[in-house]
Amino acid sequence: MNELDNTGIIKKRRSKSIQSNTDVNLREDACEQIARFFYNNAITLEVAKSDDFQKMCNLIAQHGPRFKPPSYDELRGKYLRQQVAETKESMEEHKTYWKKQGALS
């Protein structure tokens, strides 16, 4: 008959507890930094309720600890152009819909 090794169970519990504490501390640090970002840049807290904010946080978390945020130049160039193009496309779709509905003459 095999003897039950309680030390293995205790070690597993300790490692889970340590991991859990580390996760809590990492989350707390991240939340503090997010809050600081909002406050220091005068960003309305309503932004935290937006789908875009949630999507951004989820994608950063999925990417992992080596995520490199976009640079100033990327934000003012590549990503701004992409957003402008998406906005124009959305506007054209709305205009087409409005014409069909008789909202635009």
C-alpha positions as a printed NumPy array, in Angstrom:
array([[  0.   ,   0.   ,   0.   ],
       [  1.231,   3.548,  -0.823],
       [  1.605,   5.989,   2.011],
       [ -0.003,   9.386,   1.646],
       [  2.638,  12.095,   1.427],
       [  1.232,  15.147,   3.19 ],
       [  4.32 ,  17.257,   2.454],
       [  3.484,  17.292,  -1.258],
       [ -0.026,  18.511,  -0.531],
       [  1.288,  21.231,   1.787],
       [  3.859,  22.358,  -0.802],
       [  1.145,  22.592,  -3.47 ],
       [ -1.074,  24.63 ,  -1.151],
       [  1.805,  26.982,  -0.299],
       [  2.732,  27.501,  -3.938],
       [ -0.911,  28.233,  -4.825],
       [ -1.111,  30.669,  -1.9  ],
       [  2.1  ,  32.424,  -2.947],
       [  0.904,  32.58 ,  -6.566],
       [ -2.454,  33.942,  -5.423],
       [ -0.767,  36.659,  -3.335],
       [  1.48 ,  37.574,  -6.262],
       [ -1.525,  37.831,  -8.591],
       [ -3.35 ,  40.048,  -6.086],
       [ -0.302,  42.303,  -5.724],
       [  0.209,  42.53 ,  -9.493],
       [ -3.435,  43.415, -10.026],
       [ -3.293,  46.021,  -7.269],
       [ -0.16 ,  47.586,  -8.79 ],
       [ -1.767,  47.605, -12.246],
       [ -5.002,  49.139, -10.938],
       [ -3.072,  51.855,  -9.095],
       [ -1.166,  52.697, -12.272],
       [ -4.357,  52.78 , -14.343],
       [ -5.967,  55.1  , -11.787],
       [ -2.86 ,  57.323, -11.768],
       [ -2.988,  57.469, -15.58 ],
       [ -6.626,  58.609, -15.457],
       [ -6.005,  61.222, -12.739],
       [ -2.729,  62.644, -14.092],
       [ -4.143,  63.026, -17.597],
       [ -7.545,  64.399, -16.536],
       [ -9.37 ,  61.523, -18.234],
       [-12.992,  61.257, -17.179],
       [-13.664,  58.138, -15.135],
       [-16.631,  57.361, -17.41 ],
       [-14.024,  56.045, -19.868],
       [-13.55 ,  53.038, -17.569],
       [-17.132,  51.999, -18.434],
       [-16.488,  52.013, -22.184],
       [-16.253,  48.848, -24.237],
       [-13.038,  50.161, -25.786],
       [-11.356,  50.456, -22.376],
       [-12.365,  46.904, -21.466],
       [-11.198,  45.571, -24.841],
       [ -7.871,  47.382, -24.467],
       [ -7.257,  45.933, -20.997],
       [ -8.221,  42.426, -22.133],
       [ -5.919,  42.548, -25.16 ],
       [ -2.991,  43.82 , -23.079],
       [ -3.573,  41.016, -20.556],
       [ -3.753,  38.419, -23.344],
       [ -0.535,  39.702, -24.872],
       [  1.323,  39.232, -21.598],
       [  4.137,  40.941, -19.731],
       [  6.238,  41.708, -22.802],
       [  3.597,  43.944, -24.371],
       [  5.171,  47.111, -25.735],
       [  2.685,  50.01 , -25.911],
       [  2.481,  52.091, -29.08 ],
       [  4.909,  54.98 , -29.341],
       [  3.924,  58.619, -29.705],
       [  4.801,  58.445, -33.404],
       [  2.728,  55.284, -33.918],
       [ -0.257,  56.893, -32.191],
       [ -0.061,  60.11 , -34.221],
       [  0.693,  58.299, -37.476],
       [ -0.273,  54.725, -38.222],
       [ -3.037,  54.271, -35.652],
       [ -4.555,  57.72 , -36.159],
       [ -4.763,  57.091, -39.913],
       [ -6.446,  53.731, -39.255],
       [ -9.036,  55.309, -36.957],
       [ -9.738,  58.147, -39.399],
       [-10.268,  55.613, -42.205],
       [-12.61 ,  53.515, -40.025],
       [-14.573,  56.627, -39.04 ],
       [-14.925,  57.729, -42.673],
       [-16.086,  54.255, -43.669],
       [-18.654,  54.237, -40.878],
       [-19.883,  57.697, -41.917],
       [-20.325,  56.549, -45.514],
       [-22.324,  53.522, -44.351],
       [-24.563,  55.821, -42.302],
       [-25.01 ,  58.242, -45.208],
       [-26.026,  55.367, -47.482],
       [-28.545,  54.191, -44.905],
       [-29.903,  57.716, -44.42 ],
       [-30.359,  58.133, -48.194],
       [-32.313,  54.884, -48.345],
       [-34.481,  56.069, -45.46 ],
       [-35.027,  59.495, -47.054],
       [-33.124,  61.368, -44.355],
       [-30.722,  62.978, -46.852],
       [-31.95 ,  64.832, -49.901]])
